[in-house]
Structure formats: C-alpha cells, structure tokens
Amino acid sequence: MDSGALRGLAVTGEKRNAAVPDVPTFAEAGQAGVTASTYWGVLAPKGTPKEIVERVSAEFAKAMRDPDVVARVAQLGYLPIAGGPADYAANIASEIKKWGEVVRTANIKAD
C-alpha cells in the first residue's frame, strides 16, 4: 500500500504496527491517550487444576516463541506476547477498568 493511501490513518496501539509500518500511532498523530489493542488469550473454566493451567500456559508460551508462529502472527499485524496466567489476569483487570471508565464517562447504556 502506498503511503498516500495511508494518509489520515492511525493505529490504536502504543507502538506502530509491523504490518503497516508507515501508519503512525494516534499519539504520533497528535491524539495522545487514544490506545486500544486486540488481545488473544487462552482461558480455562474456574476450578481447572493448577497443573493443567500451568501446562497449557507453558505450551502456549512455547508456541509463541516458535519463529514460524512469531513471523505469521507479526505478518497478521499482531505482537506475540507469551505471559503467564497472572499476566493475562492483570491485563484483563486493566482492560475492564479502562473500558469501564469509558462506558461511565460516555454514559453508555445497553439497549
């Protein structure tokens, strides 16, 4: 895609996206504080034995370090991060807090 076609666009992440490196972040475009990211994660039902959670987490982290997986995920425009269950729980809690504030501030109501 030529850079002229990208004029006026911005990515919502904190860093530029490798899939569209010529597109600035919102912060670079003068809109500090506008960030949103897509997350993929693996969840298990409450009560899943800790050993199973740890095994699935370890295997998932191993896959996220595989060069072919890293390259494909990056090609799709994502940044592979292989954190553990506590990291993902903290991320979920942070997202709930962030977007909950957006909902309250904008007085968004479900229909």
C-alpha positions as CSV (number, residue, x, y, z in Angstrom):
1,M,0.0,0.0,0.0
2,D,1.5,3.3,-0.9
3,S,1.9,5.9,1.8
4,G,-0.6,8.3,0.1
5,A,-3.3,5.7,0.7
6,L,-2.5,5.7,4.4
7,R,-2.8,9.4,4.9
8,G,-5.2,10.3,7.7
9,L,-5.0,6.8,9.3
10,A,-3.6,5.9,12.7
11,V,-3.1,2.7,14.6
12,T,-4.6,2.4,18.1
13,G,-1.7,0.6,19.7
14,E,1.1,2.2,21.7
15,K,3.6,1.2,19.0
16,R,3.4,1.2,15.2
17,N,2.1,-2.0,13.7
18,A,4.7,-4.0,11.7
19,A,2.0,-4.9,9.1
20,V,1.6,-1.2,8.3
21,P,4.8,0.5,9.4
22,D,4.1,3.8,7.6
23,V,0.9,4.3,9.7
24,P,1.6,6.4,12.8
25,T,0.1,5.7,16.2
26,F,-2.6,8.1,17.4
27,A,-0.1,9.6,19.8
28,E,2.3,10.3,16.9
29,A,-0.7,11.8,15.0
30,G,-1.3,14.2,17.9
31,Q,-4.0,12.3,19.8
32,A,-2.3,11.2,23.0
33,G,-4.2,8.8,25.2
34,V,-6.0,7.0,22.3
35,T,-5.0,3.4,22.6
36,A,-6.8,0.1,22.2
37,S,-5.3,-3.3,21.4
38,T,-6.6,-6.7,20.4
39,Y,-5.7,-9.5,22.7
40,W,-5.8,-13.2,22.2
41,G,-5.6,-15.5,25.2
42,V,-6.4,-18.9,26.5
43,L,-8.9,-19.2,29.3
44,A,-10.0,-22.2,31.3
45,P,-13.1,-22.8,33.4
46,K,-12.9,-21.8,37.1
47,G,-11.6,-24.7,39.1
48,T,-9.4,-26.1,36.4
49,P,-6.5,-27.8,38.3
50,K,-3.4,-25.6,38.6
51,E,-1.2,-28.2,36.9
52,I,-3.3,-28.1,33.8
53,V,-3.4,-24.3,33.7
54,E,0.4,-24.3,34.0
55,R,0.9,-26.9,31.3
56,V,-1.4,-25.2,28.8
57,S,0.3,-21.9,29.6
58,A,3.8,-23.4,29.1
59,E,2.8,-24.9,25.8
60,F,1.2,-21.7,24.6
61,A,4.3,-19.7,25.6
62,K,6.4,-22.3,23.7
63,A,4.3,-21.8,20.6
64,M,4.6,-18.0,20.9
65,R,8.4,-18.4,20.8
66,D,8.4,-20.5,17.6
67,P,10.0,-18.4,14.8
68,D,7.4,-19.5,12.3
69,V,4.5,-18.6,14.6
70,V,6.1,-15.3,15.5
71,A,6.6,-14.5,11.9
72,R,3.0,-15.4,10.9
73,V,1.5,-13.5,13.9
74,A,3.6,-10.5,13.0
75,Q,2.5,-10.8,9.4
76,L,-1.1,-10.5,10.5
77,G,-0.3,-7.3,12.4
78,Y,-0.1,-8.7,15.9
79,L,2.7,-8.7,18.5
80,P,3.1,-12.1,20.1
81,I,3.5,-12.0,23.9
82,A,3.8,-15.1,26.0
83,G,2.9,-14.1,29.5
84,G,1.5,-16.4,32.2
85,P,-1.9,-16.7,33.8
86,A,-1.2,-13.9,36.3
87,D,-0.1,-11.6,33.5
88,Y,-3.2,-12.2,31.5
89,A,-5.4,-11.8,34.5
90,A,-3.8,-8.5,35.2
91,N,-4.3,-7.4,31.6
92,I,-8.0,-8.4,31.7
93,A,-8.4,-6.4,35.0
94,S,-6.7,-3.4,33.5
95,E,-8.9,-3.5,30.4
96,I,-12.1,-3.8,32.5
97,K,-11.0,-0.7,34.5
98,K,-10.1,1.2,31.3
99,W,-13.2,0.5,29.3
100,G,-15.5,0.6,32.3
101,E,-14.4,4.2,32.8
102,V,-15.1,4.9,29.1
103,V,-18.6,3.5,29.5
104,R,-19.3,5.5,32.6
105,T,-17.8,8.7,31.2
106,A,-19.8,8.4,27.9
107,N,-22.9,7.3,29.8
108,I,-23.2,4.3,27.5
109,K,-26.2,2.1,28.2
110,A,-27.2,-1.3,26.8
111,D,-30.4,-1.3,24.8
